Each structure stands twice: as structure tokens, then as C-alpha cells.
Amino acid sequence: AIQQCSAATVTTRSPTSFGLSLACPPVDIRSPHTCDIRKYAVQYRVATSKQAFQEKVVSTSSTNLKHLTSYTEYEVCVKAMYMQHYCQSSSVSPTCVFLRTQPRSPPQPMAVNVIGITDTKATVTWDQPAHPDGISVRNNMTIMKPQRNIVVAIGLVKGMERRTVINLRILTRYKVWIVAINEEKPQQTSSSDKIEFVTTGPSPHGLASKVTSSSAEISWDFAKELQSRVTSYLVKYSELGDRTWKTADSEGIKMSVTLSDLKSYTSYGVEVEGILDSDVHTKTVSHSFTTNQSAPSPPRDVKVRNVLSREVTTVWSPPTLANGQLAMYRVFVMISTSSVSNVDHRKGNSTVSGSETSAIITSLTPNTRYKVWVAAINVEGRELISKLGGSSAFTTNVEASSPPRNVTYFNVTSRSVVVQWLRPLTVHGTLFKYNVSLSVSGQELYRMHRRGKLVDGHILFLRLEKLIPFTEYRVQVQAGTIMSSPSRVLWSDPTEMVTFTTKQTFSSQPHGLRVETNTLTSRSFWLQWQVPKRPNGDIQFYIVYLYEKNVSSNWTLTRFHRTTDSAREAEVMGLTPYTKYKVAVAAVNIENGEEFVSQRNRWMIVMTLDEEPNRPSNCLLRDTSEVALHVSWHYPLPGDYKVAFYEISYSPLRNLRYHSILVRNESVWIKNLLPDTEYNVSVRAVTNNTAVFFGPPCYLTARTRTRAPGAPTKCRVIAGVTSLIVGWSAPAPALTDYKSTTVYYEVAFQSQLHYHRSVKKAPEMFEQTNLLSATTYNVTVTAFTNSTVLSSGPACRVMARTKEQDVIKASDSDGSSVVKGTVSAIGVLSCLLVIALTAVVYLVRNSASVKESEPEVGVDNEME
């Protein structure tokens, strides 16, 4: 009998699989000849789909369907399968059932954030992604205190809200997270990340400070309702600008602390925050204060400088620790036998401001030994005086003598003077030396003693030498007193200045001698120079010396010229053109009627200019070629000039664009010209000394030769019995650029026995008759022009041979062979036809050539 399976039942279920139990008859293992059950077929598909079933064949009563779609209804059918070979039907109708897979877990909430945190409230926001299976998702929020893991609130969020406000405790730490729950299957959940936050609250307030120069007491207050939760206070402090913090112990919950070991007159910053239970910190509150001033440390490096007889300069360095705003320094100077205990700190020899590091002590006794101390002072209600620094000892100097008296001078020359004086009235110590200071008026004093030129104390005069002539000098004298210890010289104040002027003498040479280029002519020039570098007086005038070569080629003084005043220029006139001169200048000073003439400066050679030359004579055309002209001329008529070169200018006729060349000879080939072209040529002389002069030109007109034509091309010959017809093409390149040129052709026929020559103008073909038959001829065709000078080009050559005459054999009546000297009828007709055509062509071309204006040249009798 055919048995059928019951509906399958689900044993396990997941979002992507089913575990099925099959209620089917057992497999019958009997004789292979009976109809027995061998396998079970499980068919499944999506219930709403019209697609074909997927089938899984199993041999047991349980199976799993995998790789399914979550939260989807499937149609599942089961049937038993029989042996096909022995049964009429291989299977029975399946038994079907509808099953649904489980949904997937909801997605994790994202972007959880806590905002708007206050003392007792906070707002939690998040983002809930949609369920991939389209199932509704609701959210649950959990709040916990992390210190004791106590959950303080669990609440479902209504509707689709993604934002909620929660009530919290002041200054408390919390953790919050969001749980997503499937509406269809609440046991499926997913949680977000946990967010930790702390609610706000009051901070310590009312910070105050009581400061001294080395400590500060800081106090504050805190909310009374929270003081029971305070475990301690954190106090940090540092110097302003230095972020290296130090901490101070506030002794538990005591709301004050004392900061010690602080620097004097230093600004500090302090921060206080409360620490509550659960390690919750309040906001930090800041405060700043400045410690009081204290006495500074002693000044450093106390020294004395510029020790004089009655005063001294004391210098020092500021204290290492100012400990406040330095108000002043007080300097104490006492006799070296005094001790520090005798110093009255309230009274000093000098008091300077705190910004100074030096002081000048006056009213001291000369040649006395002292000690010096310095104290630094701050002021804050009272003077805060440092310990004394220094104890530097020094001895005041001996005072110098009074200045010498009655300084005078005598024996003044251009280079020296004698200065004398009287002994000082007051001398302190031993009079050692006299120092004479000399300077040019208007310049800084020059101390002679620095060069070692001092006068012994018993001498009361000095001769000053190597002075500058005609110069005003100032002189002063000082007396020098020697000190025993240390060994040095004290100089008195200088005397009043005494002024004198040295006498005039010979000046140095004038320099910068030059000739103004614009004034140089053939007969004169202007000479200029600079004032001598050392005038040595008041220059009255200058002398100009002029030298010229004599017959023996030696320089001879021809004249000299005195300027009327001290002007630095003179005009030299009456000279010869194109002549060398030597010029020199000397300066003249006058002192008491005596003339002092300086040496002459370096010679200067001046060449006068040429004058304008005359026209060249006998300008002639010597020779011509196709691209050049040979021109010559003679030297211009004599004059006061010398021709440096000649300028040759040329241009084609009726063309205003000239070309120029310069030559030194009296003939020249003008090259790179155009053939068969008429040119205008001019020649003029040019002088070139320090200026250029062009003389008048001479003119001539000349024409270049015609360019020789090239060889005729494509020469070809037609041979007859007693004639040769020669044809050719015009030379290449054709002379089409010269309209006045006519090309002729010379045709020559040469054999061992004969020579024939003919000249032809046109056309490019010629027939030569009366030649020998069966003879070889060398044929040449040459082109030439009919210009003034015939120019022939290369030849075109070809070799040709005339034909042989026909020989006819005839038999007479008696059978003997007779050679007839007659031409066959066919040969005669061919010759006549060739001659007739040649004659017609020749006559046509001859008739055309007759119309030409120029006659043929070189035609021989045979051609005629």
C-alpha cells in the first residue's frame, strides 16, 4: 500500500535556518523485489513566491534547512520516495506546512551623548538605526553609579523618541547606556556603548590670602549642604608664568592652607578644588597674590674707576636677589683704617636710584687711601637695607700743576715755527715734561706728545717743523707732573690757544691737465687744469709752456703764456694744422714781492686737427668684369692736411641707396656688383686726426660686363647623306633678368678633312649641307652675348655621322652585272622630303629673325 508522510514539525528555529522532524513511515528494508521506501524529499520555498520548490533529499527522519532569509514565511513540504523499478508510482503527494524564520537582533543604538549637564539634570541623545527586517524597535535607557555598580534607573522610552531628560543628584558620577528591544521578540536586544559623566555643582569660593615676604595663608568657603560629602581639598600653586605646579596639604576638610618658602616680591597663582565622595572633583577656582618685599642681597662686584685727586667713580652689579623693587643704592666711602662696624647705614656719601649701577663720589682728599661699600635698599613702609657689599680700597691721585704762562711764537717760515712759554705758577710734585698740542685751525687738536716729541721740564721753547705752508695753526702747552706711585704723569690744563700762519712757498704741480675736445681745431685749443693738491699759498697766476719739434726732431720751447689771474684755463692760438705740440703748466705764488714758480706738470701731447682736404684728381675706370669695377685716382692737391683714407660710394643708376667702402690706397676693386648694370661712383678724401673731415668728391659712371651664358642643353642631331640637322635648347638658367641681352649661337662641324662654322641667333636649330657622306663630325654649339665685350659660355658637344649613298646593281641583256651610280627611287624621295622640310623650317625662322633690330654677327660666306 502507498504510505504518506505527515506534516513536518520544527525542532529548532533561527533567523536563517529550521530544524525539522519528519513524520514519515520508516524505511522498509526488504527484498529488492518489493516496493520499499528508500528516501524522503523535503521541498521548500518562500510562501509568497511563485518560484519552483528547492528540494533536499534525506534518508533520515530529521534535517536542517539553512541559508534562509530572516523573519520570512516559508512553505515546507515532505514526501516519501519509492523504488521506481517495481512500483507503479515513484512517490506520493507531499504533505505541506507554513513556517516563519525568526527575526534578527535589533541594531545597536549609535551616537549616544549626554548634553546639557547641570547640577540635577542631563539630556541623553542617541540614534537608533532601523531594523533590517522592518520590525519595530523600542529603546530602554539604564543609568548606573559606577563606583558601587548600582543601577539607579531603568526606563522605557516612549514612542520613537531619541532624546530624554533625566533627573540626577548634584556632583555625582553616572554611567548611562541605551538598549534596543525587538517588538516582535522582546528577548532579542542589543546595547550601546556606556557613557560616563558627572553632574555639576558649586565650587569653593571666597578665596582670600594673607601674605608676608616668604609665606601666604589661603582660605576659602564651600556650600554647607555639600561639606559632609567632602573628603579633601586639592590646592596647587606656582609662580605666574611658570606652569610647574606644587601641591599643598589642606589637612583634610579644613578650608585653609599656609604656603611657605615663597620668594619675596613674587606673583603666584593658586587653584583650589574640592574632592567629594566617589572621587568627584568640583570646578577649580583660581586666585593670585604677590608676596611682600624684603631686604635685597648685597650688591656684587663693587669696583672703583677713574680715580682722581678729589673724586672717584664707583661701579657695581645689581644684587643676585632683588627681593622687591629696588628703590636706591647707598654708597659709603671711609678712610681705609675704618671698619664696617663704624658705618652708619642711614648716612652715606652718595645715594642713587635703583636703576643706576654707578656713582661719583666727590669732595675727597688728594693722595689719601679709602675703602668703599655699597648697600641696596627696598622700601615698603620702611627702608629694607641689604648687607654691605664691596670693601674695595683705592688711593686718590696727586693734583696736577697749573698751566704754563705767556705762550708766544717767533721765526715763522713756510715749514717751521718756534714756540716759547714761562714756567707754571703752581707745581705739585716734580715738573717732568711740557706737552705742546698743535692743530690746523678748524680741525681736532693733534697732541705732539703721543709721538714722543715732548720737552724736558727745564726747557721753555720748542721748534715745530714739517708744517704745511700758508696754513693757520693753533698751539697749546701743558705742564706734566710725575707721580711717585704709581709712576705716571699728571698733565695740567692746557693754556689758551695761540694762532699763527706759516708763510707761502712753491706749490705742487697743477694736475688734471686736459684739452676740451669741442675746442680743438686746426689752429687753436683751450687748455684746462686742476688746482695743485698743495697750493702752499695764494696762487696768483699760471704759466703755460708750449713746445714744438725743430728740424732735428727735438722738442724746443717756442712760447709761454701767463694767465691774467688764477683762472684754471687758457686758450692757445696761432698753431699749425696736423702738428704735435707738448704742453705743460706751472703755478706761481707771490710772497712779499718774491715769485715762487712751481715745477711744471707732466707733459701733455696735443695734435691739432687737419683741415678739409681737396677733391681727388684723375678719377678713372681701369677695368671691368661682370660683378666688379676697377677705379683709380690721384692724391688731392697739397694742403695743410694728411689724408687718412678714401671713402668710395657707389649705387646703380637711378637708385638712391648708396654703399660705401673705406680704403687707404689710390685704387680699388668694387666687388659684388650686378652684371650689365650702370653705376654712379664717387671718391672723396678723409682726414682723421682727433676730428674727421670729408673733402669734396670726384664722380664717374661705369657699366659692368654682361654675364656669360651657360651651355646650350639637349643637343641632338639628325643625319642625312650630305647634311646634318642640329637642334638644342636655350642655356640654363636663361638670361631673362637682363632685357638688353641678346644670345647668339656658334655652330661648328669638324671632321678630319673639313671644318664648317656658322653663327646663328634664332631659332635653336641649324642644318649644315655640303658635307661628306659616311663621315664622322664633331658638332659643338656655343652661346655668347653681343655686349660691348663679348662673353661666351661653355659649349654643348655631340658626335654624328652622315649616311652612306645607296649602290644599285643592274643586269644587261647579255647577263653582265653593271653597277649603276644612281640612287633608288625610294632613297631619292626620302632625301627630297627631308631637305624640303628643313628648308621650310629654316625659312620660317629666318623670316622671323629678320624682324629683329640687331643684325647677325660673324656669318661666313658659306652660310650666306
Secondary structure, 3 states (H helix, E strand, C coil): CCCCCCCCEEEEEECCEEEEECCCCCCCCCCCCCCCEEEEEEEEEECCCCCCCEEEEECCCEEEECCCCCCCEEEEEEEEEECCCCCCCCECCCEEEEEECCCCCCCCCEEEEEECCCCCEEEEEEECCCCCCCCCEEEEEEEEECCCCEEEEEEECCCCCCEEEEECCCCCEEEEEEEEEECCCCCCEEECCCEEEECCCCCCEEEEEEECCCCEEEEEECCHHHHHHEEEEEEEEEECCCCCCEEECCCCCCCEEEECCCCCCCEEEEEEEEEEHHHEECCCEEEEEECCCCCCCCCEEEEEECCCCCCEEEEEECCCCCCCCEEEEEEEEEECCCCHHHCCCCCCCEEEECCCCEEEECCCCCCCEEEEEEEEEEECCCEEECCCEEEEEEECCCCCCCCCEEEEEECCCCCCEEEEEECCCCCCCEEEEEEEEEEECCCCCEEHHHHCCCEECCCCEEEECCCCCCCEEEEEEEEEEEECCCCEEEECCCCCCEEEECCCCCCCCCEEEEECHHHCCCCCEEEEEECCCCCCCCEEEEEEEEEEECCCCCEEEEEEEECCCCCCEEEECCCCCCCEEEEEEEEEEEECCEEEECCCCCCEEEECCCCCCCCCEEEEEEEECCCCEEEEEECCCCCCCCCCEEEEEEEECCCCCCEEEEECCCEEEECCCCCCCEEEEEEEEEEECCCEEECCCEEEEEECCCCCCCCCEEEEEEECCCCEEEEEECCCCCCCCCCCCCEEEEEEEECCCCEEEEEECCCCEEEECCCCCCCEEEEEEEEEECCCCCCEEEEEEEEEECCCCCCEEEECCCCCEEEECCCCHHHHHHHHHHHHHHHHHHHHHHHHHHCCCCCCCCCCCCCC
